[in-house]
């Protein structure tokens, strides 16, 4: 079939298998060009099919020849209907990993559930014995609690007062004012239940109870802080409360790992175009301006560059540098004073008419469509594509 991008709001409802494969190949090529990484040898990535999770799996496999298991929740293809991008990403990754002689298997299902945790534990026990690293990169708007059965839904809201500021429709380039009403009722608790650290802790407890964690085991979860500009809707909003909980959970998990000389970390990553970030009002305009500034200063990174730097320059050092809250700050280039001061100045100037000049909206759009396998020069999008791609190592 001929596959074209069809968007609905901040998501693309189609994905191109050859384009997704090209995205994965580009990331693999980057890691190979940078050289080996001193890292774990048996790695579990939870939320492994897109963004930082896929970059973590690629860096582990092609940077340190690690055996990897990926857990995700993706839509498989049907005749005449494409799979989700994460499905095609994983199929391409596993094809390349297997060709390189690397162990790579995947589990598709609700990572919040007890069943998927137990299925993953059984696979580790059968094939790998023990895990050296768990990457927690799960992003979901909803969670059904595995014990209570309650279904929680997260919200993107400020706390206390309504928030009004600029945002951009990245499809049209129109900048307009948006007002977001504050959290009410159970909004905060529900968001923490979905995006906080409880599920991460449940995963580690399940693996530890089954004696599947090696000595000197590490686990890392991904977070974001961002600038003062986005604080009301992000770090001081409902999502921020969930991130606070996630970051506090690292200390709880570390306490349970003392007998293994293990440690849990939170890595604060850079603002990038992901399926999750595209849904947050204000963030697309901020990223468009940020990209422009960071590219001009020669410090721009995508997901694979961020994660390679995390693995090679932070996570496996004998003395891992952290901030006062014991977080790894791989957002350090984004948060440089010279970068943030320039972005803040551009924010005040930004209009629909000048955004194409003072910002990098085109770069934002390119990264957005790349997420779904589109806008790669190497791919002929007018040619027929086989949508019925299978994941070689799907369990």
N, C-alpha and C positions, 0 to 999 in steps of 0.2 A: 504494500500500500504506500501511497504518497503521504508522508506525515508532515503536517504543518503545525506551528504553534497556535494554540487556542487558549487565550487567557481569560480568567475570571477573577477580577480583583487583583489580589497580590499572589495568585498562584497561576500556574500553567497546567491545564488539564490534560495536555498531551506531552509525550516525551519521545525523543528520537533515539533509537538504540545505537545507531552508528555515532551520533553526536555525543551521547553519554560515554560510549567507549572511547571516543577521542579525548574527552575530558579526563578520563582515567589514565589513558596513555600519556597525556601531557604531564600529569602529576607524577607518574612513575618515572618518566624521563627526567623530571626535575630532581627527584630524590637520587637517582643514579648519577646524575651530573655532579651532585654535591658530595658524594662519597659515603662510606659506611657510617652507621650510627652505633655507638655503644649503648645497647638497649636490651630489653627483655627478649627471651627466646620463645615463650609461650604467652600469647596475648589474647585477651577477650575484649572486644569492643562492643559496648552496648549503645545502640544508636549508630550503627556502622555504615550506613548506606549512602549518606550525603554529607556535605560540609566538613566540619571538623572531625566527625567520626570516620568518614571515608579517608580523609587525609591521615588520620592516626593509623588506620589499618594499612594504608599504602606505605607510610613511613616505617612502620614496624616490619612489614614484609620485605620491602625492597631496600630498606636502610640497614636492617640487621638480620635478614633472612629468618624472621620469626615465623613460627606457626601461628596462624590467626583463626579465631572463631568470631564471626560477626552475628549480632542479634539485631533485628530490625522488624518493622511492620510495614510492608510494602505491598502494593497491588500488583498481582501477576497479570500477564497479558491475556487477552481473549481474541479470537479471530476478528479482525477489523477494529480492534480497540487496543491502544497501547497500554503497556504496564506503566507504573510510576517510574520516575527517573532513578530512584534508589534501587529498584529491581535491576534495571539495565546497568547501572554503575557496578553493582555487585557481580553481575554476570561477567562483565568485562574484567573486573579485578580478578575474579577467580580463574578465568581463562588464562590471564597472564601469570598469575601466581603458580598455577599448575604447570604451565609451560616452563617455568623457572625451577620446577622441582620443589615448590613450597607447599606445605600443608595449608589448606584453606577450606573451611566449611562454614555454612551459614544456617541460621534458624530464623524463620519468618513467623512472627507472631507477636502477641501483646507482651512486651517486656515487663510490664507491671504485674503480670499474672504469676501465680505460684507455679502453674503448669510449665511455663516457658523457662522459669528459673530452674526447675527440677530437670527439664529436658536438657538444658545447657549443662547442668552439673553432671548428668549422666554421660554426655558426650565428652566432656573434659576427662572424666574418670576413665572412660573407655579408650580414648585416643591419645591424650596428652599426659595424664597423671596429675600434674599440678600446673597452675597458672602463675606466671611471674608478674604480670601487669594486667589490671583491669582499667579500661578507659570508659568513663561514664559520660556519654554525649547525647543523652536522650532529650528530645524536644517534642512535646505533645501538648495540645490544648486541653486534653481530657485524660482522666485516669479513673479506672474502676478499682477501688481498693480491694486487694486480694483477700482480706479478712472480713471486712464489714460488708463488702459488695456495694458500697455507696459509690455512685458515679460523680466525680468532681469535675468542674469546668473552670479553667483559669480565666482571668480577665486582665485587660491592659488598661488600668485606670490609675489616676493620681489618688493620693490619700489626703483627706482633709478638705481641700478646695478644688473647684473645677480648674482645669488647665487650658489656657488659650495660647496658641503660638502658630507659627508657620508650618506647613507641610507641603509636600509636592506629590502630585500624581505622576509617577515616573513613566507612565505610558504616554501621557500628553505633554508633560513638562510644565503643567499649570501649577503655580504656587498659590495657595489659598490659606486662609486662616481656619483653624480647626479648634473646637472647644470639646474637651473630654470631661465628662461628668465624673465626680469622685466616686470612689468605692463606697458601697453600701452593703448592709446586711452581712452575709458571709463571704463577700468577694475576696477579702484578704486570706481568710482561712482556706477557702477553696483553692486559691492560686498557690498557696504554700503546699497544700496537699498534692497538687499536680506537679509543681516545678521545684519543690524543696528537696531536702536530702533524704527523706524517709525511704524511698525506693532504692536509692544508692546503698544505703545501710542494709536494707533487706537483701540485696544481691551479695554483698560482702559476707553477711552472716550466713547465708545459704551455702556459699562456697567454703567458708571456714568450717562450718558444721560438718561438711562432707570431706574435710581434710584435703582440699584441693588447692590450697595456697602454699606457695613455696616460701622458704626462709628469705628474708630481705624483700618480700613482696611489696609492690607499690600499687596504689590506685590513684587515679587523677580524674577529677570532674571539671567541666568547663563552665566558666562564669563570665560575667561582664559587669563593668562598673560605668564607664563612659564619663563624659564631661558634665560640668554644671548645667550646660545648655539643655541636656536631656534628662536631668535629674528628676523633675517633677513627674514625668510620665514613665521613667524607667527606674533608676536606682532608688528613688524615694517613693515610688509607686508600688502597686501590688506585686509586680515582678521583682522589684528590689527586695521586698520582704521574703519572697521565695528564695532569692539568691542569698540573702542573709542566712536563712535556714540551711541552705546547701553548704555554705561555707562553715557554719558552726558544726555541721555534721562531720566534717573532715576530722575535727578534734575527737569526736566520739568514736569514729571508726579507728583512728590511730590508737586510741586506748585499747581497743579490742585486738589490735595487731601486735602489741608489745612482745608477746611470747614468740612471735615470728621475726622480730626485729623489722616489722613492716611499718608502712607509713601511708597515710592518705593525704593527698594534696588537692587544692583547688588552683587551677590555672585561670587567671583573668586574661581573656583573649581580646584581640582587636575587634572593632566594629567592621563587619564584612557583610556582603550581600548573601543572605541565606534565606531559605523559605520562612524561617521564623522571624528574622529581622525585617523582612519586607512587610510583615503584618503590623508592625508597630508604628503608629502615627509619629511624625516628626523625624524618625530615624532615617528614612530614605533621603530627605533633604540634607541632613547632617552627613550621611555617608557620601553623598555627591560632592559636597564641599570638602570633606576630609580627603577623598580620593585625589582631588585636584591638588591640594596642598602637599600630600605625602608623595605623590608622583613627582611633583616639581622639586621636592627636596631629596628624591632618590631613596625614600624609606618605605615605599608602599609594599605591602605583602598581601597575598591571597591566603586561602586556607592552608595550602600545602607548604608555603613558605613559613607561615606561622608555626605550624606543627613541627616541621623539620627543625626550626630554631628551638622550639620548646624541648624536643627530644635530644638534640645535639648540644645545646648550650645551657640547659637548665636541669631537666628531670633526672639525669644520670651523673651529675657531678657529685663528688664526695660531700661537698658542702653546698646545698642548693640555696641560692639567694631567694629570699622572700621579703615581703613588706612587713609592717608592724603587726598585721593580722595573720601572718604566716602564709600569705597567698603568693604564688608564683606570678610575677607580673610580666607576661609576654605582650601586654598592651603598652609597653614602655615607650615605643616609638610614637604611637598614637597620642600618648598623653604628654609628650614633650611640650614645654612651655611655648616654644616658637611655633609648633604646629597648632596648638589650641588657641593661641592668641590670633593667629591668622584666620582660622576657621570662624572664631567668634566675630571678627571684623567682617568677613564675607557674609556671615549670617544676616547681619544688619542690612547689608546692601542687596541681598538676594531678592529678585523679582522674576516673574515669568519671562520677561523680556531679556534679562541679562544672565540667567542661570547657565545657558549653554556656553557663555564666555567665562564666568567666574567659577563655575563648578564643573564637575565631570559626570553629567547626567548620562552621557553616552556610555561611559565606562560602567555606570551603575546598570544601565539597560543590558549591556553586553554580558555582565556577570550574572544578571538575573536569568537571561535566556540560556546562558551556558549551563545553569543549574539543571535545565531540562533537556540538554543536548542540542540546543540550537545556536546558530551564529558562529559556528566553527568553519573557518575558511577551508579546512581540509575535507569537509563533507559536502557531497552533492545532494542537496535537499530536493532536487527535482527528480531524483532517481527513486525507484521502488526500494522500500526497506522492509525487511522481515520483522514484523512486530512480535512474532512468537519465539522470543529468545528465552532459553531456560538458564537457570543458575546451576552450574556444574556440580557444586558441592552442597546443594541445599539438602538439609536433613529432614 
